[in-house]
Amino acid sequence: MRGKKTKENVACFAAIILISFIGIAYAADWNVITSFSGASDQTTTDFYVPTNEWRIVWNITPDPQNTSYAVFRVDVHQKGASWYVAQDGNYDEKTNGILDLHLGVGDFFLDIVTANLDGYTLKVEYDATAPTPTPSEDASETSNYTTFVIATIVTSICASSLIVAIYVIRKRKYRS
């Protein structure tokens, strides 16, 4: 009976270790690059993004007289490109959002389109823990890092689930 308890304890310990690993596999450190605010349409100044992992955090305050008609849309443009590369907004009448971006390092600007708002605030943030590519690296090398992080997390979740399932099955088996 002692051997069975030891195996159960080892399985629990392994599950705890794997679950703990998930939390430290990738913890972002968001730093503000720039911010914008206003109540009307705006094309922002250019800003430089130093890593491949960045985001736009936005909040709006709808006009109380026209809450259901509030419009907010942000189009992300890479400097020199003729079309936007990403877009987000208050679809479904939401008043805040986070647009996660993996567009690479470079100069960008935003086109902000609004209607029936008392105001908006917007922050552009980059993940300081993400790798900063050197000029010789291309975007595919850094995207491999993102793929590796995601694969590590998924593998850890699967392994943890398997260990917990084995533990539960064995526990049920020993009860009967």
N, CA and C atoms as a LAMMPS dump frame, in Angstrom:
ITEM: TIMESTEP
0
ITEM: NUMBER OF ATOMS
528
ITEM: BOX BOUNDS ff ff ff
-5.0000000000000000e+02 5.0000000000000000e+02
-5.0000000000000000e+02 5.0000000000000000e+02
-5.0000000000000000e+02 5.0000000000000000e+02
ITEM: ATOMS id mol type element x y z
1 1 1 N 0.825 -1.192 0
2 1 2 C 0 0 0
3 1 3 C 0.87 1.257 0
4 2 1 N 2.037 1.176 0.658
5 2 2 C 2.918 2.346 0.725
6 2 3 C 3.397 2.76 -0.664
7 3 1 N 3.693 1.807 -1.543
8 3 2 C 4.145 2.093 -2.899
9 3 3 C 3.083 2.823 -3.703
10 4 1 N 1.836 2.476 -3.491
11 4 2 C 0.744 3.132 -4.217
12 4 3 C 0.629 4.593 -3.81
13 5 1 N 0.743 4.877 -2.522
14 5 2 C 0.674 6.252 -2.023
15 5 3 C 1.821 7.084 -2.582
16 6 1 N 3.01 6.501 -2.647
17 6 2 C 4.173 7.21 -3.173
18 6 3 C 3.953 7.593 -4.627
19 7 1 N 3.417 6.676 -5.44
20 7 2 C 3.145 6.961 -6.841
21 7 3 C 2.118 8.092 -6.977
22 8 1 N 1.093 8.063 -6.135
23 8 2 C 0.08 9.121 -6.173
24 8 3 C 0.697 10.469 -5.811
25 9 1 N 1.555 10.468 -4.797
26 9 2 C 2.205 11.713 -4.39
27 9 3 C 3.117 12.242 -5.494
28 10 1 N 3.843 11.347 -6.172
29 10 2 C 4.717 11.75 -7.265
30 10 3 C 3.878 12.328 -8.406
31 11 1 N 2.748 11.696 -8.712
32 11 2 C 1.874 12.19 -9.781
33 11 3 C 1.337 13.576 -9.436
34 12 1 N 0.924 13.777 -8.201
35 12 2 C 0.436 15.093 -7.776
36 12 3 C 1.547 16.138 -7.859
37 13 1 N 2.723 15.778 -7.379
38 13 2 C 3.852 16.707 -7.413
39 13 3 C 4.197 17.089 -8.852
40 14 1 N 4.22 16.107 -9.753
41 14 2 C 4.53 16.385 -11.163
42 14 3 C 3.472 17.302 -11.779
43 15 1 N 2.214 17.069 -11.445
44 15 2 C 1.138 17.925 -11.97
45 15 3 C 1.304 19.357 -11.475
46 16 1 N 1.643 19.521 -10.218
47 16 2 C 1.838 20.866 -9.664
48 16 3 C 3.004 21.566 -10.34
49 17 1 N 4.091 20.849 -10.56
50 17 2 C 5.256 21.43 -11.229
51 17 3 C 4.887 21.872 -12.644
52 18 1 N 4.204 21.017 -13.395
53 18 2 C 3.834 21.363 -14.762
54 18 3 C 2.865 22.543 -14.808
55 19 1 N 1.901 22.561 -13.916
56 19 2 C 0.957 23.669 -13.885
57 19 3 C 1.671 24.962 -13.507
58 20 1 N 2.621 24.895 -12.589
59 20 2 C 3.398 26.073 -12.227
60 20 3 C 4.211 26.569 -13.412
61 21 1 N 4.732 25.645 -14.209
62 21 2 C 5.523 26.012 -15.382
63 21 3 C 4.697 26.821 -16.378
64 22 1 N 3.432 26.5 -16.504
65 22 2 C 2.57 27.223 -17.437
66 22 3 C 2.57 28.707 -17.103
67 23 1 N 2.516 29.037 -15.841
68 23 2 C 2.49 30.441 -15.435
69 23 3 C 3.78 31.18 -15.733
70 24 1 N 4.905 30.493 -15.699
71 24 2 C 6.175 31.178 -15.946
72 24 3 C 6.671 30.998 -17.372
73 25 1 N 5.951 30.238 -18.177
74 25 2 C 6.39 30.021 -19.552
75 25 3 C 6.46 31.335 -20.314
76 26 1 N 5.513 32.222 -20.039
77 26 2 C 5.536 33.486 -20.744
78 26 3 C 4.699 34.493 -19.963
79 27 1 N 5.364 35.418 -19.315
80 27 2 C 4.682 36.482 -18.595
81 27 3 C 5.103 37.803 -19.238
82 28 1 N 4.159 38.466 -19.866
83 28 2 C 4.456 39.706 -20.585
84 28 3 C 4.762 40.845 -19.61
85 29 1 N 5.589 41.765 -20.059
86 29 2 C 5.92 42.987 -19.321
87 29 3 C 5.591 44.152 -20.253
88 30 1 N 4.363 44.675 -20.142
89 30 2 C 3.879 45.696 -21.076
90 30 3 C 4.401 47.075 -20.705
91 31 1 N 5.008 47.747 -21.693
92 31 2 C 5.539 49.1 -21.531
93 31 3 C 4.902 50.003 -22.576
94 32 1 N 4.544 51.217 -22.158
95 32 2 C 3.873 52.154 -23.057
96 32 3 C 4.872 52.764 -24.034
97 33 1 N 4.526 52.719 -25.315
98 33 2 C 5.308 53.385 -26.363
99 33 3 C 4.803 54.811 -26.512
100 34 1 N 3.488 54.943 -26.639
101 34 2 C 2.862 56.253 -26.804
102 34 3 C 1.383 56.132 -26.458
103 35 1 N 0.722 57.244 -26.322
104 35 2 C -0.717 57.231 -26.064
105 35 3 C -1.372 58.377 -26.826
106 36 1 N -2.655 58.207 -27.088
107 36 2 C -3.431 59.209 -27.814
108 36 3 C -4.792 59.325 -27.152
109 37 1 N -5.365 60.517 -27.225
110 37 2 C -6.715 60.718 -26.706
111 37 3 C -7.402 61.781 -27.546
112 38 1 N -8.717 61.833 -27.434
113 38 2 C -9.484 62.821 -28.174
114 38 3 C -10.945 62.467 -28.177
115 39 1 N -11.691 63.132 -29.041
116 39 2 C -13.117 62.859 -29.181
117 39 3 C -13.533 62.838 -30.648
118 40 1 N -12.569 63.051 -31.539
119 40 2 C -12.895 63.075 -32.963
120 40 3 C -11.847 62.284 -33.748
121 41 1 N -12.082 62.177 -35.06
122 41 2 C -11.16 61.444 -35.938
123 41 3 C -9.735 61.987 -35.791
124 42 1 N -8.777 61.079 -35.97
125 42 2 C -7.385 61.49 -35.821
126 42 3 C -6.477 60.527 -36.584
127 43 1 N -5.489 61.062 -37.253
128 43 2 C -4.378 60.268 -37.782
129 43 3 C -3.188 60.608 -36.898
130 44 1 N -2.634 59.59 -36.261
131 44 2 C -1.58 59.834 -35.273
132 44 3 C -0.24 60.086 -35.942
133 45 1 N 0.682 60.548 -35.146
134 45 2 C 2.066 60.642 -35.592
135 45 3 C 2.646 59.231 -35.644
136 46 1 N 3.738 59.067 -36.361
137 46 2 C 4.4 57.764 -36.431
138 46 3 C 4.999 57.417 -35.073
139 47 1 N 5.035 56.136 -34.78
140 47 2 C 5.709 55.654 -33.575
141 47 3 C 6.466 54.383 -33.939
142 48 1 N 7.545 54.119 -33.201
143 48 2 C 8.393 52.968 -33.463
144 48 3 C 8.075 51.858 -32.478
145 49 1 N 7.886 50.647 -32.985
146 49 2 C 7.642 49.47 -32.154
147 49 3 C 8.919 48.63 -32.152
148 50 1 N 9.519 48.408 -30.95
149 50 2 C 10.82 47.738 -30.889
150 50 3 C 10.788 46.205 -30.841
151 51 1 N 9.606 45.601 -30.666
152 51 2 C 9.516 44.136 -30.604
153 51 3 C 8.372 43.658 -31.492
154 52 1 N 8.329 42.348 -31.688
155 52 2 C 7.26 41.768 -32.506
156 52 3 C 5.946 41.619 -31.749
157 53 1 N 5.98 41.688 -30.444
158 53 2 C 4.786 41.514 -29.62
159 53 3 C 4.36 42.868 -29.06
160 54 1 N 3.207 43.353 -29.517
161 54 2 C 2.717 44.624 -29.014
162 54 3 C 1.203 44.654 -29.069
163 55 1 N 0.624 45.69 -28.483
164 55 2 C -0.835 45.752 -28.42
165 55 3 C -1.308 47.192 -28.328
166 56 1 N -2.589 47.35 -28.584
167 56 2 C -3.256 48.642 -28.422
168 56 3 C -4.364 48.435 -27.398
169 57 1 N -4.331 49.223 -26.341
170 57 2 C -5.344 49.172 -25.287
171 57 3 C -6.176 50.441 -25.422
172 58 1 N -7.507 50.29 -25.601
173 58 2 C -8.34 51.468 -25.827
174 58 3 C -9.579 51.468 -24.937
175 59 1 N -10.048 52.685 -24.639
176 59 2 C -11.272 52.904 -23.858
177 59 3 C -12.015 54.065 -24.497
178 60 1 N -13.339 53.969 -24.523
179 60 2 C -14.146 55.063 -25.043
180 60 3 C -15.214 55.448 -24.033
181 61 1 N -15.644 56.693 -24.13
182 61 2 C -16.788 57.182 -23.36
183 61 3 C -17.822 57.642 -24.381
184 62 1 N -18.902 56.867 -24.57
185 62 2 C -19.919 57.255 -25.541
186 62 3 C -20.655 58.524 -25.102
187 63 1 N -21.144 59.264 -26.066
188 63 2 C -22.011 60.409 -25.798
189 63 3 C -23.279 59.863 -25.136
190 64 1 N -23.641 60.343 -23.944
191 64 2 C -24.805 59.791 -23.238
192 64 3 C -26.113 59.933 -24.032
193 65 1 N -26.175 60.899 -24.931
194 65 2 C -27.375 61.104 -25.739
195 65 3 C -27.474 60.092 -26.889
196 66 1 N -26.331 59.519 -27.28
197 66 2 C -26.295 58.619 -28.443
198 66 3 C -25.473 57.368 -28.155
199 67 1 N -25.649 56.779 -27.001
200 67 2 C -24.822 55.645 -26.59
201 67 3 C -24.826 54.516 -27.618
202 68 1 N -25.983 54.169 -28.137
203 68 2 C -26.056 53.043 -29.065
204 68 3 C -25.51 53.388 -30.451
205 69 1 N -25.237 54.682 -30.692
206 69 2 C -24.684 55.09 -31.988
207 69 3 C -23.203 55.453 -31.902
208 70 1 N -22.577 55.139 -30.785
209 70 2 C -21.153 55.443 -30.625
210 70 3 C -20.328 54.605 -31.602
211 71 1 N -19.362 55.265 -32.227
212 71 2 C -18.487 54.587 -33.182
213 71 3 C -17.039 54.865 -32.794
214 72 1 N -16.253 53.793 -32.731
215 72 2 C -14.815 53.917 -32.516
216 72 3 C -14.148 52.811 -33.309
217 73 1 N -13.21 53.2 -34.143
218 73 2 C -12.457 52.221 -34.921
219 73 3 C -11.019 52.709 -35.013
220 74 1 N -10.099 51.785 -34.841
221 74 2 C -8.68 52.116 -34.989
222 74 3 C -8.1 51.217 -36.072
223 75 1 N -7.501 51.845 -37.07
224 75 2 C -6.826 51.133 -38.153
225 75 3 C -5.324 51.29 -37.944
226 76 1 N -4.599 50.177 -37.933
227 76 2 C -3.156 50.188 -37.748
228 76 3 C -2.501 50.15 -39.127
229 77 1 N -1.622 51.104 -39.379
230 77 2 C -0.908 51.188 -40.657
231 77 3 C 0.589 51.076 -40.411
232 78 1 N 1.26 50.299 -41.237
233 78 2 C 2.713 50.29 -41.208
234 78 3 C 3.175 51.414 -42.129
235 79 1 N 4.136 52.19 -41.659
236 79 2 C 4.628 53.317 -42.454
237 79 3 C 5.087 52.822 -43.825
238 80 1 N 4.602 53.481 -44.861
239 80 2 C 4.958 53.11 -46.218
240 80 3 C 3.99 52.143 -46.874
241 81 1 N 3.117 51.509 -46.098
242 81 2 C 2.129 50.584 -46.669
243 81 3 C 0.913 51.378 -47.14
244 82 1 N 0.225 50.85 -48.127
245 82 2 C -0.918 51.592 -48.672
246 82 3 C -2.253 51.187 -48.047
247 83 1 N -2.268 50.173 -47.21
248 83 2 C -3.513 49.689 -46.623
249 83 3 C -3.264 49.347 -45.165
250 84 1 N -4.315 49.383 -44.345
251 84 2 C -4.114 49.057 -42.931
252 84 3 C -3.781 47.582 -42.768
253 85 1 N -3.044 47.266 -41.691
254 85 2 C -2.601 45.895 -41.437
255 85 3 C -3.362 45.225 -40.297
256 86 1 N -4.109 46.017 -39.528
257 86 2 C -4.943 45.473 -38.452
258 86 3 C -6.013 46.504 -38.119
259 87 1 N -7.09 46.014 -37.465
260 87 2 C -8.201 46.905 -37.15
261 87 3 C -8.934 46.392 -35.916
262 88 1 N -9.476 47.327 -35.134
263 88 2 C -10.302 46.974 -33.984
264 88 3 C -11.273 48.116 -33.74
265 89 1 N -12.279 47.872 -32.934
266 89 2 C -13.23 48.933 -32.628
267 89 3 C -14.302 48.473 -31.675
268 90 1 N -15.288 49.343 -31.486
269 90 2 C -16.337 49.07 -30.508
270 90 3 C -17.483 48.294 -31.129
271 91 1 N -17.168 47.224 -31.811
272 91 2 C -18.193 46.352 -32.351
273 91 3 C -18.944 45.737 -31.175
274 92 1 N -20.206 45.494 -31.325
275 92 2 C -21.061 44.965 -30.256
276 92 3 C -21.144 45.926 -29.072
277 93 1 N -20.977 47.207 -29.324
278 93 2 C -21.154 48.271 -28.336
279 93 3 C -20.234 48.151 -27.118
280 94 1 N -19.074 47.529 -27.269
281 94 2 C -18.142 47.471 -26.144
282 94 3 C -17.465 48.829 -25.976
283 95 1 N -17.022 49.13 -24.76
284 95 2 C -16.425 50.438 -24.475
285 95 3 C -14.921 50.364 -24.209
286 96 1 N -14.344 49.167 -24.341
287 96 2 C -12.894 49.04 -24.202
288 96 3 C -12.44 47.786 -24.92
289 97 1 N -11.158 47.727 -25.179
290 97 2 C -10.638 46.549 -25.848
291 97 3 C -9.127 46.531 -25.87
292 98 1 N -8.609 45.37 -26.212
293 98 2 C -7.169 45.181 -26.383
294 98 3 C -6.975 44.483 -27.716
295 99 1 N -6.191 45.1 -28.571
296 99 2 C -5.859 44.529 -29.875
297 99 3 C -4.421 44.025 -29.806
298 100 1 N -4.254 42.69 -29.729
299 100 2 C -2.917 42.087 -29.701
300 100 3 C -2.365 42.038 -31.112
301 101 1 N -1.125 42.472 -31.249
302 101 2 C -0.511 42.576 -32.575
303 101 3 C 0.829 41.844 -32.615
304 102 1 N 1.085 41.215 -33.726
305 102 2 C 2.339 40.494 -33.964
306 102 3 C 2.82 40.885 -35.365
307 103 1 N 2.994 42.168 -35.567
308 103 2 C 3.275 42.706 -36.9
309 103 3 C 4.744 42.976 -37.146
310 104 1 N 5.559 42.731 -36.152
311 104 2 C 6.985 42.961 -36.342
312 104 3 C 7.425 44.334 -35.878
313 105 1 N 8.709 44.529 -35.953
314 105 2 C 9.352 45.772 -35.549
315 105 3 C 9.194 46.78 -36.679
316 106 1 N 9.027 48.051 -36.319
317 106 2 C 8.98 49.069 -37.365
318 106 3 C 8.211 50.299 -36.961
319 107 1 N 8.023 51.17 -37.935
320 107 2 C 7.272 52.411 -37.736
321 107 3 C 5.828 52.201 -38.157
322 108 1 N 4.919 52.652 -37.299
323 108 2 C 3.492 52.494 -37.533
324 108 3 C 2.798 53.82 -37.222
325 109 1 N 1.558 53.941 -37.68
326 109 2 C 0.683 55.037 -37.268
327 109 3 C -0.737 54.51 -37.255
328 110 1 N -1.64 55.26 -36.642
329 110 2 C -3.03 54.843 -36.491
330 110 3 C -3.968 55.848 -37.142
331 111 1 N -5.015 55.332 -37.75
332 111 2 C -6.152 56.15 -38.166
333 111 3 C -7.27 55.825 -37.194
334 112 1 N -7.746 56.828 -36.49
335 112 2 C -8.808 56.638 -35.506
336 112 3 C -10.065 57.307 -36.049
337 113 1 N -11.143 56.528 -36.137
338 113 2 C -12.418 57.017 -36.655
339 113 3 C -13.431 56.985 -35.512
340 114 1 N -14.126 58.102 -35.303
341 114 2 C -15.065 58.195 -34.185
342 114 3 C -16.366 58.875 -34.609
343 115 1 N -17.401 58.642 -33.823
344 115 2 C -18.667 59.368 -33.938
345 115 3 C -19.43 59.179 -32.632
346 116 1 N -20.09 60.21 -32.191
347 116 2 C -20.939 60.17 -30.997
348 116 3 C -20.184 59.721 -29.747
349 117 1 N -18.985 60.272 -29.563
350 117 2 C -18.183 59.968 -28.378
351 117 3 C -17.931 61.237 -27.583
352 118 1 N -17.903 61.089 -26.264
353 118 2 C -17.408 62.172 -25.416
354 118 3 C -15.883 62.153 -25.411
355 119 1 N -15.297 60.976 -25.67
356 119 2 C -13.847 60.898 -25.716
357 119 3 C -13.342 59.474 -25.795
358 120 1 N -12.045 59.355 -26.048
359 120 2 C -11.378 58.057 -26.064
360 120 3 C -9.942 58.235 -25.58
361 121 1 N -9.385 57.155 -25.066
362 121 2 C -7.965 57.085 -24.741
363 121 3 C -7.437 55.789 -25.351
364 122 1 N -6.196 55.834 -25.753
365 122 2 C -5.596 54.697 -26.429
366 122 3 C -4.115 54.653 -26.062
367 123 1 N -3.624 53.466 -25.692
368 123 2 C -2.203 53.284 -25.4
369 123 3 C -1.638 52.234 -26.339
370 124 1 N -0.463 52.492 -26.86
371 124 2 C 0.28 51.506 -27.634
372 124 3 C 1.368 50.978 -26.7
373 125 1 N 1.386 49.663 -26.501
374 125 2 C 2.327 49.049 -25.571
375 125 3 C 3.102 47.927 -26.271
376 126 1 N 4.34 47.72 -25.837
377 126 2 C 5.136 46.597 -26.343
378 126 3 C 5.513 45.69 -25.197
379 127 1 N 5.744 44.434 -25.507
380 127 2 C 6.144 43.448 -24.508
381 127 3 C 7.664 43.451 -24.402
382 128 1 N 8.154 43.944 -23.267
383 128 2 C 9.6 44.047 -23.061
384 128 3 C 10.271 42.681 -22.933
385 129 1 N 9.499 41.625 -22.676
386 129 2 C 10.095 40.29 -22.565
387 129 3 C 10.185 39.588 -23.914
388 130 1 N 9.55 40.145 -24.94
389 130 2 C 9.605 39.538 -26.271
390 130 3 C 10.983 39.78 -26.88
391 131 1 N 11.442 38.869 -27.697
392 131 2 C 12.763 39.06 -28.308
393 131 3 C 12.763 40.262 -29.246
394 132 1 N 13.849 40.993 -29.23
395 132 2 C 14.013 42.126 -30.139
396 132 3 C 14.926 41.672 -31.262
397 133 1 N 14.369 41.56 -32.463
398 133 2 C 15.198 41.056 -33.558
399 133 3 C 16.291 42.039 -33.955
400 134 1 N 17.409 41.491 -34.359
401 134 2 C 18.489 42.32 -34.889
402 134 3 C 18.185 42.577 -36.366
403 135 1 N 18.829 43.541 -36.988
404 135 2 C 18.546 43.81 -38.402
405 135 3 C 18.724 42.6 -39.319
406 136 1 N 19.548 41.624 -38.928
407 136 2 C 19.774 40.464 -39.784
408 136 3 C 18.667 39.418 -39.664
409 137 1 N 17.849 39.514 -38.604
410 137 2 C 16.778 38.542 -38.43
411 137 3 C 15.585 38.94 -39.274
412 138 1 N 14.833 37.945 -39.709
413 138 2 C 13.587 38.263 -40.386
414 138 3 C 12.421 37.917 -39.468
415 139 1 N 11.22 38.298 -39.875
416 139 2 C 10.039 38.112 -39.028
417 139 3 C 9.761 36.64 -38.758
418 140 1 N 10.127 35.748 -39.69
419 140 2 C 9.822 34.339 -39.489
420 140 3 C 10.611 33.76 -38.322
421 141 1 N 11.839 34.238 -38.083
422 141 2 C 12.631 33.733 -36.957
423 141 3 C 11.961 34.094 -35.634
424 142 1 N 11.463 35.31 -35.523
425 142 2 C 10.83 35.727 -34.282
426 142 3 C 9.466 35.074 -34.128
427 143 1 N 8.762 34.855 -35.226
428 143 2 C 7.476 34.182 -35.114
429 143 3 C 7.679 32.739 -34.659
430 144 1 N 8.864 32.171 -34.934
431 144 2 C 9.168 30.838 -34.421
432 144 3 C 9.219 30.854 -32.899
433 145 1 N 9.68 31.934 -32.296
434 145 2 C 9.689 32.065 -30.84
435 145 3 C 8.26 32.029 -30.31
436 146 1 N 7.363 32.777 -30.94
437 146 2 C 5.959 32.791 -30.519
438 146 3 C 5.367 31.396 -30.648
439 147 1 N 5.642 30.728 -31.738
440 147 2 C 5.152 29.365 -31.945
441 147 3 C 5.699 28.438 -30.861
442 148 1 N 6.979 28.588 -30.508
443 148 2 C 7.584 27.778 -29.46
444 148 3 C 6.886 28.001 -28.123
445 149 1 N 6.619 29.251 -27.773
446 149 2 C 5.953 29.563 -26.497
447 149 3 C 4.568 28.935 -26.466
448 150 1 N 3.815 29.085 -27.542
449 150 2 C 2.465 28.509 -27.595
450 150 3 C 2.534 26.986 -27.507
451 151 1 N 3.453 26.381 -28.241
452 151 2 C 3.6 24.922 -28.208
453 151 3 C 3.978 24.438 -26.812
454 152 1 N 4.836 25.178 -26.128
455 152 2 C 5.236 24.812 -24.769
456 152 3 C 4.043 24.854 -23.826
457 153 1 N 3.248 25.892 -23.935
458 153 2 C 2.069 26.022 -23.073
459 153 3 C 1.076 24.9 -23.345
460 154 1 N 0.792 24.633 -24.613
461 154 2 C -0.159 23.573 -24.966
462 154 3 C 0.351 22.216 -24.487
463 155 1 N 1.639 21.947 -24.687
464 155 2 C 2.217 20.684 -24.233
465 155 3 C 2.116 20.544 -22.722
466 156 1 N 2.384 21.628 -22
467 156 2 C 2.297 21.596 -20.539
468 156 3 C 0.873 21.321 -20.078
469 157 1 N -0.087 21.937 -20.736
470 157 2 C -1.495 21.712 -20.372
471 157 3 C -1.872 20.255 -20.628
472 158 1 N -1.486 19.736 -21.778
473 158 2 C -1.8 18.335 -22.098
474 158 3 C -1.144 17.383 -21.105
475 159 1 N 0.116 17.615 -20.795
476 159 2 C 0.826 16.744 -19.856
477 159 3 C 0.192 16.813 -18.474
478 160 1 N -0.173 18.012 -18.043
479 160 2 C -0.818 18.163 -16.734
480 160 3 C -2.149 17.447 -16.706
481 161 1 N -2.913 17.593 -17.768
482 161 2 C -4.213 16.919 -17.842
483 161 3 C -4.052 15.409 -17.788
484 162 1 N -3.059 14.895 -18.495
485 162 2 C -2.803 13.454 -18.498
486 162 3 C -2.425 12.969 -17.104
487 163 1 N -1.567 13.675 -16.422
488 163 2 C -1.147 13.269 -15.073
489 163 3 C -2.328 13.298 -14.111
490 164 1 N -3.131 14.332 -14.183
491 164 2 C -4.307 14.423 -13.305
492 164 3 C -5.279 13.297 -13.619
493 165 1 N -5.489 13.002 -14.918
494 165 2 C -6.399 11.919 -15.302
495 165 3 C -5.901 10.582 -14.774
496 166 1 N -4.606 10.325 -14.895
497 166 2 C -4.028 9.078 -14.38
498 166 3 C -4.22 8.995 -12.87
499 167 1 N -3.987 10.091 -12.199
500 167 2 C -4.161 10.131 -10.748
501 167 3 C -5.606 9.811 -10.359
502 168 1 N -6.561 10.43 -11.036
503 168 2 C -7.981 10.218 -10.721
504 168 3 C -8.375 8.778 -11.003
505 169 1 N -7.941 8.232 -12.125
506 169 2 C -8.276 6.847 -12.477
507 169 3 C -7.708 5.881 -11.45
508 170 1 N -6.462 6.095 -11.074
509 170 2 C -5.85 5.204 -10.084
510 170 3 C -6.521 5.331 -8.721
511 171 1 N -6.904 6.518 -8.374
512 171 2 C -7.57 6.733 -7.088
513 171 3 C -8.907 5.995 -7.064
514 172 1 N -9.643 6.082 -8.169
515 172 2 C -10.933 5.367 -8.264
516 172 3 C -10.71 3.86 -8.228
517 173 1 N -9.656 3.387 -8.902
518 173 2 C -9.347 1.962 -8.973
519 173 3 C -9.024 1.412 -7.593
520 174 1 N -8.279 2.185 -6.788
521 174 2 C -7.882 1.71 -5.446
522 174 3 C -9.033 1.761 -4.462
523 175 1 N -10.041 2.587 -4.725
524 175 2 C -11.198 2.669 -3.829
525 175 3 C -12.07 1.411 -3.957
526 176 1 N -12.132 0.858 -5.168
527 176 2 C -13.018 -0.287 -5.349
528 176 3 C -12.385 -1.607 -5.009
